[in-house]
């Protein structure tokens, strides 16, 4: 992933649209595709990948494919919790749906389940047997990472990172010490049309928080004007400057190209300082109370 800092995200993208998005994304230059068991589009994305390989657009060795296990949670009504064997079966089921022999990266979607340690033990087995090259987690805090410290070090922890939600210093320091990469999602959450039509989390914001977000958006807009880049490009490049990998979602070819372009330029030092000063510890994605705390408060 260090060589592939940007992935094409497919969260909330319906199957038919996901198929078209991946076809276009691979054509314009994306080499990392991200999906999840809970997105409901694995099969469509698999068809797009197979077609693109058959048509000579890309080879399997050039492509990174990530998907995520939906862990389930009896307590949170997230479906039946998966144990060790169910986790192994879920990975193999996703591989079958996508027509793949292995995943490049396989993640646990969140620490929602009381069986999460057994789930990660299953990921270690899947990696050892060649069903996935790298394994990791998503939405984990320090306490949850500590629970699996005796097992293989997670390749990555996918967490919400944006100028207004940079995550706790404790979590970032812990991950850096253990060599766990940060994969940022929600980096575009300050955009007025972010997740258009969705109100995930937004209804819970107070008037003062809304005002703070509007002011932060104005700051990003000013940086956008100074740099001659779109606000989305500024937000994505900001995350890259913090050594995060990113996963912007788009089904629009023009925006796909703009998002890829963030690899070719840098944000001025003074503008980075301004953007870094916007942190309010405010998650914009689906909020939940993580098991044992740890600073992570969101789930994609």
C-alpha positions as CSV (number, residue, x, y, z in Angstrom):
1,X,0.0,0.0,0.0
2,X,3.0,2.3,0.5
3,X,3.5,2.1,-3.2
4,X,-0.3,2.6,-3.8
5,X,-1.3,5.5,-1.7
6,X,-4.7,6.0,-3.4
7,X,-7.5,3.5,-3.8
8,X,-10.8,3.8,-5.6
9,X,-13.5,3.6,-2.9
10,X,-16.9,2.0,-3.5
11,X,-18.8,2.6,-0.3
12,X,-22.5,3.3,-1.0
13,X,-22.0,2.5,-4.7
14,X,-24.7,0.2,-6.0
15,X,-23.6,-2.9,-7.8
16,X,-24.2,-1.7,-11.4
17,X,-22.6,1.6,-10.7
18,X,-19.7,-0.1,-9.0
19,X,-19.1,-2.2,-12.1
20,X,-18.9,0.9,-14.3
21,X,-16.8,2.8,-11.8
22,X,-14.2,0.1,-11.6
23,X,-14.1,-0.3,-15.4
24,X,-13.5,3.5,-15.8
25,X,-11.2,3.7,-12.7
26,X,-8.8,1.0,-14.0
27,X,-8.8,2.7,-17.5
28,X,-7.8,6.1,-16.0
29,X,-5.0,4.6,-13.9
30,X,-6.3,3.4,-10.5
31,X,-4.4,0.3,-9.4
32,X,-6.1,-0.3,-6.0
33,X,-9.8,-1.1,-5.6
34,X,-11.5,-1.1,-2.2
35,X,-14.8,-2.7,-1.3
36,X,-16.3,-4.6,1.6
37,X,-18.6,-7.5,2.4
38,X,-21.2,-5.1,3.7
39,X,-21.2,-2.9,0.5
40,X,-23.1,-5.4,-1.5
41,X,-21.0,-4.9,-4.6
42,X,-18.2,-7.4,-4.4
43,X,-19.6,-9.6,-7.2
44,X,-20.0,-6.6,-9.6
45,X,-16.5,-5.3,-8.8
46,X,-15.1,-8.8,-9.4
47,X,-16.7,-8.9,-12.9
48,X,-15.2,-5.5,-13.7
49,X,-11.8,-6.7,-12.6
50,X,-12.0,-9.9,-14.6
51,X,-13.2,-8.1,-17.7
52,X,-10.4,-5.5,-17.4
53,X,-7.8,-8.2,-17.1
54,X,-9.2,-10.1,-20.1
55,X,-9.2,-6.9,-22.1
56,X,-5.6,-6.3,-21.3
57,X,-6.2,-3.1,-19.3
58,X,-4.4,-4.5,-16.3
59,X,-2.8,-7.7,-15.0
60,X,-3.7,-9.2,-11.7
61,X,-0.1,-8.6,-10.4
62,X,-0.5,-4.9,-11.1
63,X,-3.7,-4.7,-9.1
64,X,-4.3,-4.4,-5.4
65,X,-7.8,-5.5,-4.2
66,X,-9.0,-4.9,-0.7
67,X,-12.2,-6.1,1.0
68,X,-13.5,-6.1,4.5
69,X,-15.1,-8.7,6.7
70,X,-18.4,-7.7,8.3
71,X,-17.8,-8.9,11.9
72,X,-21.4,-8.7,13.1
73,X,-22.5,-7.7,16.6
74,X,-25.2,-9.2,18.7
75,X,-25.1,-6.2,21.1
76,X,-25.4,-3.6,18.3
77,X,-27.8,-5.5,16.1
78,X,-25.2,-5.7,13.3
79,X,-26.0,-9.2,12.5
80,X,-24.7,-12.5,13.9
81,X,-21.2,-12.3,15.2
82,X,-18.7,-14.3,13.2
83,X,-16.4,-16.7,15.0
84,X,-13.1,-18.2,13.8
85,X,-14.6,-20.6,11.2
86,X,-17.3,-18.1,10.0
87,X,-14.5,-15.6,9.4
88,X,-12.6,-18.1,7.2
89,X,-15.7,-19.0,5.4
90,X,-16.6,-15.3,4.8
91,X,-13.2,-14.6,3.2
92,X,-13.5,-17.6,0.9
93,X,-17.1,-16.6,0.0
94,X,-15.9,-13.0,-0.9
95,X,-13.1,-14.5,-3.0
96,X,-15.6,-16.7,-4.8
97,X,-18.0,-13.8,-5.5
98,X,-15.1,-11.7,-6.9
99,X,-13.6,-14.5,-8.9
100,X,-10.2,-14.1,-7.2
101,X,-7.7,-16.5,-5.8
102,X,-6.5,-14.1,-3.1
103,X,-7.0,-10.7,-1.7
104,X,-4.1,-8.3,-1.5
105,X,-5.5,-6.8,1.7
106,X,-8.2,-8.2,4.0
107,X,-9.5,-6.2,6.9
108,X,-12.0,-6.5,9.8
109,X,-14.5,-3.8,9.3
110,X,-14.6,-2.8,13.0
111,X,-14.2,-3.9,16.6
112,X,-17.9,-4.4,17.1
113,X,-17.9,-8.1,17.9
114,X,-17.0,-9.8,21.2
115,X,-15.3,-12.4,19.0
116,X,-13.0,-9.9,17.4
117,X,-9.8,-11.6,18.6
118,X,-10.9,-14.9,17.1
119,X,-11.7,-13.1,13.9
120,X,-8.2,-11.7,13.7
121,X,-6.7,-15.1,14.5
122,X,-8.7,-16.4,11.5
123,X,-7.2,-13.6,9.3
124,X,-3.7,-14.7,10.4
125,X,-4.5,-18.2,9.2
126,X,-5.9,-17.0,5.9
127,X,-2.7,-15.0,5.4
128,X,-0.6,-18.0,6.2
129,X,-2.5,-20.1,3.7
130,X,-2.2,-17.6,0.9
131,X,-5.8,-16.4,0.8
132,X,-4.7,-12.8,1.5
133,X,-1.3,-11.2,1.3
134,X,-1.8,-8.6,4.0
135,X,-4.3,-8.4,6.8
136,X,-5.5,-5.5,9.0
137,X,-8.3,-3.8,10.7
138,X,-10.6,-0.8,10.5
139,X,-11.9,1.6,13.1
140,X,-9.7,0.1,15.9
141,X,-8.5,2.1,18.9
142,X,-5.5,1.4,21.0
143,X,-7.3,-1.0,23.3
144,X,-8.5,-3.2,20.5
145,X,-5.1,-3.2,18.9
146,X,-3.6,-4.2,22.2
147,X,-5.9,-7.3,22.2
148,X,-4.2,-8.7,19.1
149,X,-0.6,-7.6,20.0
150,X,0.5,-11.2,20.3
151,X,-0.6,-11.9,16.7
152,X,0.6,-10.7,13.3
153,X,1.0,-6.9,13.3
154,X,-1.9,-5.4,11.3
155,X,-0.7,-4.1,7.9
156,X,-3.1,-1.2,8.2
157,X,-5.8,0.4,10.3
158,X,-8.5,2.2,8.2
159,X,-9.8,5.1,10.2
160,X,-11.5,8.5,9.6
161,X,-9.0,11.2,9.1
162,X,-9.9,14.8,8.0
163,X,-8.8,18.3,9.0
164,X,-11.6,18.4,11.7
165,X,-11.0,14.8,12.9
166,X,-7.3,13.9,13.0
167,X,-7.6,11.2,15.6
168,X,-5.9,11.1,19.0
169,X,-2.1,11.5,19.3
170,X,-2.1,8.4,21.4
171,X,-3.5,6.2,18.7
172,X,-1.3,7.7,16.0
173,X,1.8,7.2,18.1
174,X,0.9,3.7,19.0
175,X,0.4,2.8,15.3
176,X,3.6,4.4,14.3
177,X,5.6,2.5,17.0
178,X,4.1,-0.8,15.8
179,X,4.5,-0.1,12.1
180,X,0.7,0.0,11.4
181,X,-0.1,2.1,8.4
182,X,-2.9,4.7,8.5
183,X,-5.5,4.4,5.8
184,X,-7.7,7.5,5.9
185,X,-11.4,7.5,5.0
186,X,-13.8,10.4,5.3
187,X,-11.1,12.9,4.2
188,X,-13.7,14.7,2.0
189,X,-16.3,15.1,4.8
190,X,-16.0,18.9,4.8
191,X,-17.4,19.1,1.3
192,X,-20.9,20.4,1.1
193,X,-21.9,17.5,-1.2
194,X,-20.1,14.8,0.7
195,X,-22.2,11.7,0.7
196,X,-25.0,13.7,-0.9
197,X,-28.4,12.4,0.1
198,X,-27.1,10.8,3.3
199,X,-27.6,12.1,6.8
200,X,-25.3,9.7,8.6
201,X,-24.3,11.4,11.8
202,X,-25.2,14.9,10.6
203,X,-28.4,15.1,12.5
204,X,-26.6,14.9,15.8
205,X,-24.5,18.0,15.3
206,X,-25.2,21.1,17.4
207,X,-25.6,24.6,15.9
208,X,-22.1,25.6,17.2
209,X,-20.6,22.5,15.6
210,X,-22.3,23.2,12.3
211,X,-20.9,26.8,12.4
212,X,-17.4,25.4,13.1
213,X,-17.7,23.1,10.1
214,X,-18.8,25.9,7.9
215,X,-15.8,28.0,9.0
216,X,-13.5,25.1,8.4
217,X,-14.9,24.7,4.9
218,X,-14.2,28.4,4.2
219,X,-10.5,27.8,5.2
220,X,-10.3,24.8,2.8
221,X,-11.9,26.9,0.1
222,X,-9.3,29.6,0.6
223,X,-6.4,27.1,0.3
224,X,-8.1,25.7,-2.8
225,X,-8.2,29.2,-4.4
226,X,-4.5,29.8,-3.6
227,X,-3.3,26.5,-4.9
228,X,-5.5,26.4,-8.0
229,X,-6.9,23.0,-7.0
230,X,-10.4,21.8,-6.1
231,X,-11.4,21.6,-2.5
232,X,-11.5,17.8,-2.8
233,X,-8.0,17.8,-4.1
234,X,-6.8,19.9,-1.2
235,X,-8.4,17.6,1.3
236,X,-7.0,14.5,-0.2
237,X,-3.5,15.9,-0.7
238,X,-3.6,17.1,3.0
239,X,-4.1,13.5,4.1
240,X,-1.3,12.3,1.8
241,X,1.0,14.9,3.4
242,X,0.3,13.2,6.7
243,X,1.6,9.9,5.3
244,X,-1.9,8.5,5.1
245,X,-3.2,6.3,2.3
246,X,-6.5,7.6,0.9
247,X,-9.7,6.0,-0.6
248,X,-11.8,8.6,-2.4
249,X,-15.0,7.4,-3.9
250,X,-16.3,8.6,-7.3
251,X,-18.3,7.3,-10.2
252,X,-17.5,10.4,-12.3
253,X,-14.5,10.0,-14.6
254,X,-13.5,13.7,-14.4
255,X,-13.4,13.5,-10.6
256,X,-11.6,10.2,-10.7
257,X,-8.8,11.9,-12.7
258,X,-8.8,14.9,-10.4
259,X,-8.4,12.6,-7.4
260,X,-5.5,10.8,-9.0
261,X,-3.8,14.1,-9.7
262,X,-3.2,14.7,-6.0
263,X,-0.1,12.5,-6.4
264,X,1.6,15.1,-8.5
265,X,1.8,18.2,-6.3
266,X,2.2,19.4,-2.7
267,X,0.5,21.8,-0.4
268,X,2.5,24.9,0.7
269,X,3.9,24.6,4.3
270,X,1.9,27.6,5.5
271,X,-1.3,26.1,4.2
272,X,-0.6,22.8,5.8
273,X,-0.2,24.6,9.1
274,X,-3.6,26.3,8.6
275,X,-5.3,23.1,7.7
276,X,-3.7,21.2,10.7
277,X,-5.2,23.9,13.0
278,X,-8.7,23.0,12.1
279,X,-8.8,19.8,14.2
280,X,-11.9,19.6,16.5
281,X,-11.9,15.9,17.2
282,X,-15.2,15.8,15.3
283,X,-16.1,12.6,13.4
284,X,-18.4,13.0,10.4
285,X,-19.0,9.4,9.7
286,X,-21.2,6.9,11.5
287,X,-20.4,7.4,15.2
288,X,-20.3,4.7,17.8
289,X,-18.6,4.1,21.1
290,X,-15.6,1.9,20.5
291,X,-15.0,-1.1,22.8
292,X,-12.5,0.1,25.4
293,X,-12.2,3.6,23.9
294,X,-8.9,4.3,22.2
295,X,-9.9,7.4,20.3
296,X,-11.6,6.0,17.3
297,X,-15.2,7.0,17.1
298,X,-16.3,6.3,13.6
299,X,-17.2,3.6,11.2
300,X,-17.4,3.5,7.5
